[in-house]
Structure formats: C-alpha cells, structure tokens
Amino acid sequence: MTVKFLPALMPVLALGLFSAAPAQAEMSREEFQKLVRETLLEQPEILREAIIKLEEKDQLASQAEFSKQLKEQSEQLFANKTDGIMGNPNGKLEVVYFTDYNCPYCHRMNETLLTMIKEEPQLKVIVKDLGILGPDSVQAARLALAVAMESPRQYAELHQALMNQKKVSTAALASIADKAGLDSKALLSAAEDKKVSDKLNQNLSLFRSLGLNGTPALVFPDGTLIPGAVDVAGFKDILKDKKS
C-alpha cells in the first residue's frame, strides 16, 4: 500500500468512520487522524473493502469512457479509407486491430488472425498501425501506412513481411519492401509525407482515447475488447457471439 492511495480513500474511510463514531459537534484534524489510525489497526478489513470499492469505481468509469469514445470515434475506427486491411475488404465481421511490428505478442495475434482469415471469408481486419516501441517501430509503421495509402491492395503482403521479422529495423525496411514486390524507394519517400505522420498520430490518439495501453488490442463494433493475444480457439468463441 502506497501513500498515493490515501487521498482517494479518505472520503470512503471518513464516511464509514463518521457513521460509526459517536455524534459530536466538531472533530479536529488530529482527532480524526487518530480515529482513522486506531480504527484501521483494529479493523484492517475496512481498508481492503475501501480499496475494492475504489477499484470497482475506477473500472466502471473506464468502461463508461470506453463506450463513449467507441461511439464518438466509430467512423474513424471502422470507416477510415486510409487504414490497411487484412482479410475481406467488404466483410461483414469487422474488427479493429491495434498493432506494433516489434511487439512479440502482436506476432502471436497475427498468426491467429491469418488462420481466421482463411477460415472465415467474412472477416475484415482493420489494422491501426502504431509505433509505440521505439524509433524502428515508428519507421515500420510509417512504411505500412504509406503502402495502405499508395498501394492498398499490397498492404496485407507488406504487413505480413514485416510481421515475419523477429525484430524490424529501420535499415532493413527497403529490403523488406523490395522482397514484397514494392518500390521501396518511392514508398520510403512517401512514408515521410505529412499525411503519413498525421495518420500515425491519429492512430495513437484513437488508441489512447479508448484507454488502451498495450498491443495487440482488438475492438469490435459492439464494444467487445480483446486486450492482448488470443489463440484460434479463443477467437472462434468470440466470433460465435458476433455471428449469432
């Protein structure tokens, strides 16, 4: 337990303590602090209950904010024409996929998505490329976004080429693009364009507005959130609900 919790807990504790304390006209700060200390020493479970209530309150607030942002940002999340797409571009089962090319958990999630795309012809994966794991991730994301804007039909191929790397480095991007059959020189130049920077910042803003703090993260239109990687079986279970 750290000191920073105390200010938030004091109103909760005060309510319980004053309801149990004898009625009196006034209580000094010193008397109140003494009462709190003595009560917590005698009944430490009060503190545990207060922490649980505070956590529940924070969770409800986070869920409410997530739902609010999902509604307000729905068009940017699910109907932005500059996003890279995996799977069926016209699929009716949509999911937004926040990812970073140097995230090992994203590599696992990517394998699940590849399998599901083969098995589910209506699956449309809307990729929100991020660069949150350092400069190399930023440059990889910029290249992917440039392809999504300039050569959208080749996006999935480049995405997979980047995901096939154990760790993507800036120095290797030209070679990766060339091997994917792309014009690396033109795309690396396009990756430095302001519109790519704006798109990268927009993706990060969406990520943060939803209260997300790690990749991978998947968001469905109905508000279902998958924070972290899931296997094929787990993803199939989730899709069953979407199709029913």
N, C-alpha and C positions, 0 to 999 in steps of 0.2 A: 504493500500500500504506500503510495507516494503522496506528498503534501498537496500536489496539484488537484487531487480529488476533493479535498476538504471544502473549498468554496462552493462547489456544486452540490455537495452532500449536506451542507449546513442547513438549508431550508427544510430538507426532508427530515433531518435529525431533529431540528428545532420543533417541527410540527408534532412529532411523536413525543418529544421530551416535555414540551409545554402542556400537552394534553394529559400527561401522566403526573406533572408536577402540581403541588398544592397551589391554589389560587393566591396571588399576591399582587399588590399594586404595582410593583416595579422590581426588576431584577437587573443588577449591574452586569457589565460585560464580564467582570471577573467571576461573579457568581454563576453566570451562565456557563462560562468555560469550565468551571469546577463541576457543575452539574453534568455537563456533557462527558467530561472525563470519567467521573465516578460511575455514570450510567453505562458507558461503554465498557468499563472494566468489569462491571457486574453482569452486563448483558451484551457481550460482544456480537451476538447474533443480530442485533439491531443494525450494526454496520454492514453486515453481509446482506441483509434484506434491503438496505438503502442502496447499496451498490447494484444489486439485481434490478431494483426499480429504475435506477438511473440508466442502466444499460438497456432496459426494455424501452424506456422513453426515447433514448437516442436511436434505437433500432426503428421504432415507429416513425420518428422524424425523418430518418434516412429513406425509409420506404416511401413515405409521402413525397419527399423531394424527388426521388427516382421516378415515381409515377407522373409527377408534374412535368419534369423535364422530358420524359418519354413522349408525353402528349405534345408539348410545345416544340420539340425538336424532331417530331415524326417525319416531316418532309425531308429534312437534312439527313436523317438516319436511313430512310428506306427509299427515297426517290431522288437522290442526287445522281445526276447522269455522269459525273466525273469519277465515280467510285469504280475500282476494279471488281470484276465479277468472276466467281467460280461457279461451275455448275450451269444450270439452265437460266439464261438471262431473263426469260419470261416465266420462270417457275412460280407456282402459287405458294410454295412453302419457303418463306423468306426468313433469313437470319442475318443479322449484322455481326461481323467478326472483327474485333479489335485485335491487332497482332503486331509483333515486332520480330524482324527476321533474325535477331540474335537471342531470342528467348527460347530456351530448350523446351519449355512446356508448350510453346506455340508449335514447335516441330511435332510434338506428340498429337496436339489437337489437329494439326494439318493432316496427319495420316488418317485420323478418324474421319475428317471431312472428305478426303479423297475417296475413302471407301463408301461413305454415304452417298456421295455424288454419283458413283457408279450404280448404286442400288436404288436410289430414289430419283427418278427422272424429273420430278417437280421441285427439287431442292435448288434454291437460289441463294448463294452465299455472297453477301455484300461486304467486301473487305475494306476495313478502315485501317490503312497503313499508318503506323506510328513509329517514331524514332526516339524511344524513351530510355534506351540502354547504351547511350553514348554516341559519339560522332559517326562511327561506322554504321550504326543503325539508322541514323538520320539520313546519311547518304544513300543507303539501300532503299529506304522508304521514298526518298525523293525520286530515285530511278523508277521504282514501281509506279509511283503516281504519274510520272511523265509518260510511261507506257500506257497507263489507263486512260490518259487524256489524248495521246497521239496515236496509239495503235491498240485500242481496247480489245480487239479480237486476239491479240497476242499476250494480253495481260496474264492470263492463267498460266501460260507456259513460262513466262519470266518469274512469276510468283513461285512456281514450283522449283525453278532453277535456283532461286535464292534460298528457298527452304531446304534444298538438298545440301547446302553448305553447312558444315558443323558450326562454323562461325564466319559471317560475312565481313570482309574487309573492304574498305574503300578502294584499295589498289586492285582488287580482283573484279570490280564491277564491270569494267569494259570487257574483260574476257568472258564473264558470265553472260552478258548481253549478246556478245558475238556468237557464243555457242548456242544460244536460244534462237539464233537466226535473226537478230535485230541489228539495226545500225547503231552501234554503241556510241560512236562519235556524236551523231545527231541527238541521241537520247540523253547522253550525259550533258550536252549543251542545254537541251530543253529542261533537264532536271534543275537547272539553276535559275529558271524563269520565276518571276514573282508569283505567277498563278500557282505554281507548284508549292512555293513557300506558304502562300495563303491557304492552300488546300491542306497542307500538313498541319498548320496551326489550327485550322477548322476541326480536323480530326481530333487533335489534342484537346481542344475546347469541348467538343462533344463528350469525349472520354471523361473529362473532369466534371462536366456538368451532371453526368449520371452518377457521380460519386465513385467511379471506378478508380482503382489504384494499382492494378497489375494486369499483365497479359498472360494467356489469352483471356478474352471475355466475349461471350456471345449474348446477344439481345434479340429476343423475338418480338414481333409487333404487339403481342398480347401482354408484354411486360415480363415474360419469363427471362430470368437472367442466369447464365451459366458462368460463374467466375472460376477460371481455371480449366485445365484439360479434362475431358471425359473420354472414355473408351467408346467403341462402336455400340456395345450393348446399352450403355447409358444413354447415348444419343438417340438410339432407336426408341427407347422408352419415352423420351421427351417428345419425339415426333409423333408417337401414337396419339398423344393428347392433342396435338395440333391438327391431326387428320380426322379426329373423331367429331 
